Amino acid sequence: MNARAPRVAVAGLSARMLAQSAARAGLNVVALDIFGDRDTRTHAGMWFDIGGEGLSIDRARLYDALQHVARLPRMLGLVVTSGLEPLAIELSRAPGVPRVIGNGAQSAAVRDPRRFFALLDDAHIAHPDVRFTRPADARDWLIKRSDGCGGTHIEWARELDDTPPGAYFQRLSRGRPMSALFIAAQREAVVIGFAEQTTVSAHRLPFIHAGSLGPVTLPRDTAARIVDAIETIVWRTDLTGLCSLDFLLDNDTFQVLEINTRPSSTMALYEAAWPDAWPRGLIGAHLDACLDGELPHADTALKRPPLIAGQRVVFAPHGFVASQAFSDACFADPACHDIPLPGARIDAGMPVCTMMTTAPELDLLRTALDSECARILQRIRNH
């Protein structure tokens, strides 16, 4: 790494993906997250612990770290990922911290459910039924907090008596969970591609994010209508940089669920499946859009690369403490990411690592991911 290269700070619950992409772009990386995974520290020259109780970010530790980071030389700014949604606007206005490279105040237009679903209705963009008061019969309804991520903000409405602040009700709808990754600048957007999302159920949380597969090819007309919806939303909200649209796909119809106004985990799929298209990583494209108003060429997007990539989170079947041998074995495994440091305590049901691989076809990719995850689970059982 060039010691004189610009610096960028990346922050979230897990900063590994952004740190990896930024290092590929030739940047000096400062990572702030709650895990401090082994490969995160490999890609980042500096790491700050911003962990709170459980799987949460401690606001005071975050601001202490950011004030230190802001004083580092050649600091371009801060790129955030999942976990910092509640602080997006606050961080963009806070003194003494690096400037946010991405969405600040404009994120409210899509993160505030009242504004967002009103926008969709006005633009005639389909979405599941939404209510802001409890339905009389809540059996087929979800309750969602607008400041959450990764499925941890979604619960069955029938299992909650109270409505948390900022929450809303959404009717359970049919369809395959999908996402569209896009880059926006100056009220224009380029869609990078579509990915299939996978979820698991955990306790009272029915839709915990567990991975993704992509890019996947959609029928031309369906893809065109989704692209048109994204372009309409970006025109009306002035979103900037890497964002993603979550939606349900049912045959040739789609319903919008939400927008993530920051780089999402699916960006890793496109970098893995089509590395030649993104020689500076997608974070390089994010910086170009946010700092210079430049978008990638449209002919780079929505083309079928030679490979499809998949990533899947491995959850601990039982609690254990990662040994040196376990961490070393994962670190030597090219398919393994988000690798725990020796001595890390991982409780039952918590994420252990993320497995990622590529294949020329979707069925082969699923088989390969099954094999990779089974190998890690056996390694945990033998631990």
N, C-alpha and C positions, 0 to 999 in steps of 0.2 A: 504494500500500500504506500502511495506517495504521501509523505508526511506533510507536504504543502498543499495537498488536495483539500477542497472545501469540506466542511463538516456538516452533518445533518443529524439531528436528534430524532429518534423513533420511539414511540411510547404507546403502551396499551397493556392489556392483561398479559399478552405474550407478544414480544417484539421481534421474535426470531425471523419471521417471514420478511418483514420490512428491513431488518438488519442485513439479511442475506441479499435481498434485491439491491439495497443501497451499496453494499460492498461490491457487488457485481458492476455497479455504475461507476466504480472508482472513487467513491466518497469515503471519507473517514466517518465512522459511525459511532454515535453515542446511544446506547439502548437503555430504556427505562421500562421495567416490567415487574411482574410479581414472582417470576419463576427463576430467572437467571440461568436458563438451561445452558448446557455445555456448548451447544453449537451457536447459541445466541452470543455467547462470550467470544467464540472463535471469530465471528464476523464483526463484532464490535470492539473497538479499541478501549471503550469505557462502558461500564454497566452500573446502573443505579437501581437499588431495590425500592420499589414503591408499593410493596404489598401491605394490605390491611388485614383485617380479620377474615379468615377463610379465603375464598377466591374473590377478593375485592381489592380495589386500589385505595390507598390511604391518601386523602387529599393533602394533608400537611406534608407528608413525605414527598409527594409528587411536586408540590410547589418548592420545597427546599431543594430538590434535585434540579428542577428547571432553572431556578435562580443561579445555581452553580453552573449549569450548562450554558446559560446565556452569556457568561463571561469568557467562554472559551473562544480562541481566535478562529476566524474563518467560518463562523457558524452561520449557515444558510437559514436555518429555522427548524421547526418541529413538524413532523408528520405523525399523525395519530392513527391508531387502528382500534379494534373493538375493545370496549371497556371504558372509553372516555367520552361516550356519547353525552352523558349528562353535563359534562364540563366543556363541550365544544365551543359554545358561545362565550362562556366566561374566560376560557383560555385565550381566545382571539382578542380579548380586550384587556387582559391582565398586564399590568406593568412589570418590568423586570424579568420577563420570561422570553424565550425565543419566539419570534413571530410564527404563527401557525401557517403552515404551507398546506392549504386546503380550505375547507368550508368552515366559516365562522357563523356570523349572524344569519346568512342565507340558509343554513341548515334547518332553522326553525320552520321554514315553509313546508318541509317534508317530514320533520320529526314531530311536529305538533299534529296529532291525529285529526283535530277539528279542521285545521287549515288544509292538511294534505288530502283528506277524503273529499272535502268540498272542492278542491282543485280538480281531483279526478272526476267528480260528478260534472263539473262545469265543462271539462274537456271531453266528456263522454268516454272515459276510460274505465273499463269494467273492474270491479273489486268485490270481494265478499261483503255481505250486509254488515254494517257497522252501527253500533248504538253506544251512547254515552251514559245510559242508565240501564240497570239490570233488566234483562228480559224476564217476562213473567214465567216462562218455561226456559230454563237455562241449560237443558240437557245437551243441546247441540251447539253450544256457544263456548268460545274461548274468551279468556280475559288476558289482555296484553298491556304491559307497561311500556310506555313510549320511549323510555330511556334505557331499555335493556338491549342485550345482544346474545347471539349464540343459542337462542331458544330458552335461556334461563328466565326470560321475561314473559313466558307463555304458560298459562295454567288453564285447567278446566274451570269454567265459570261455576259449574254446579258444586265444586268442592271449596269454594270461597264464599263466606258470608258477607265480607266487607269488600269494598272497591278501593284499591290503593290509589293514592293521589296520582293523577296523570294517566290512569289506566282507561281502557275502553274495551268494549265487547265486540267480538267479531264472530260471525257465524262460521262453523266448520263447513268447508267446501271441498268438493271433489277436485282431484287433479294431482299431477306429479310436481313436487316442489322443485323449482328451477331458479336460476339467477342469471342475470345479464350483467356482465362487467362492461363499464363504459368510462370514457374520459371526456370531460367537459371543459370548455373555455369559451368566454365571450358569447354565452348563450347558444353555443353549438355543441354537439356531442358526436363522438365516434364510438360505436359499439364494438368492443373487442371480440366478444363471443358469448356463447350460452353454456351453462353448466348445469348438471343434475345434482341436486342436493340430497344428502342422506341424513336421517335423524334416528335417534333412539329415545326410548322412554326411560325416565329415571325418577322413581318415587312419584311425586305429584307433577312432575314436569314431563309432558307428553312428547315434546319436539325438541330435544337437545341436539344441537348440530354435531354431526359425527363424521362429516367428510363431504367430498364432492368429486364429480367426474366430468371431464370436459377437455377441450371444447366438443360439444355435441351439435350436430346439424339438425336444424328445424326446417319444416317445409317453407319454401320461399315466401309464400303469402303470409304465413304466421309470423315468420321472422321480420318481415317488412312492417307488419302492424305493431309488433313490439318495439321495433326501432322507432317508428313514428310516435309511439307513446312516450318513449324516453326523450326524443327530441322536443316534444311538446312540453314535458315537465321541465326540462332544462331551460327552454326558452322562457318559461314563466317564473322560474325560481333563481336563475343565474348560478346554479351549482357549478363548482369548479373542481378539476382534478379527477382522480380515480374515485368512482362510486359504483354501487351495484343496485340493481332492481331485483327484488325477490318477487316471484309470481308463481301461480299454480297453472299448469298446462293440462288441459283436458281435451284430448284429440286436437282440433285446430282452434280451440278457444283458450283464452288466458284471462286470469284475474290477478290484478296487482295486489300484493300484500304490503310491502313497505320498501323504502329506499334506505340504504346505508350510505351515509354521506362521507365516507372515508374508504381507503383501500380495504378490500375484503380478502379473505383467505383464498378465494378462487384465483387471484392473480398468480399464485404459484403454479396453477395448472398450465397457464399459457406460457409462462417462462420455461416450464419443463418440456411441454409438448412442442414448442416452437421457439427454441432459444435464439435462432438466427434472426427472427423478426424483432427481437427485443435485446439487441446487443448491450444496452445500458440498463437492462432490467426495466420492468414496468414502472419502477419508482423514478427512473429517468424521464419517462413520458409524463409522469405525474408532476415532476418539477417543471418540465417544459410548459405544461398547461397552466400551472398555477403562477409561475414566475414570469413567463414570457407570453402567455396567451396562445401558445402553439399546440396544435393537435397533430397526432400521427396521421400519415396518409391513409385515406379511407380504404385504399386497396390492400392495406395490411390487415384489416379487420374482416371478420366473418368468413375467412377462407379456411378450408379444411387442411390442417397441418398433417404431416405424415404419421404422427402419433397422437394418441389420446392419453391424457394423464389422469391419475386418480390419487386422492389422498384420503386417509381414514384414521380417525383418532382411535387409539387403543386405550380402553378403560381398564383399570385394575380390577381383577376378579376378587382380590383380597388385599388387605393392607400389607405393605412391606417397606423396608428401607433399602434404597438402591445401593448395592455394594459397588466397590471399585470394579470388580469383574463384570457386573451387569452393565454399568455405565460404559466401560471400555468396549464391550461387545456391541452395544448399540451404536457407539461412536464410530466403530469400524464398519458398520453396516450402511452402505450408501442409500438404502431405502428408508432409513430411520432418521427422523428429525424431532426437534423439541426434546432433546435427550437430557434426562435428569442427571444432576451431579452426584457423585458418590456421597452417601449420607443423607440424601433427600428422602423425606418421609412421604409416602404416597398412600393415602387412605383408600379403602375399597370404594370402587365406583368413580374415583377421580382419574383424570387423564394421565397416562404414563408417557406416551410419545405419539407421534404422528407418522404413519407409514405412507410412503409415496412411491409410485412406480408408473411406468408408461407401457403402452401396448398399441398395436396397430388397429385393434377393434375393441368395441365396448365389452363384448362377452369375455374376450381374453383378458381385458383389463380387470374385470370383476374377479375372475379366477385368480389372477396374479395377486390382487389385493387380499383376497381370502387367504392365500398361501402365506403372504408376508405377515399378516396379522396373526395367523395361527402359530407361526414360528416365534413371534414375540411373546404371545400368551404362554407358549410352552416354556420359553425362557423364564418368564415370571414364575410359573408353577415350579420350575426346578430351582428357583432362586433360594 
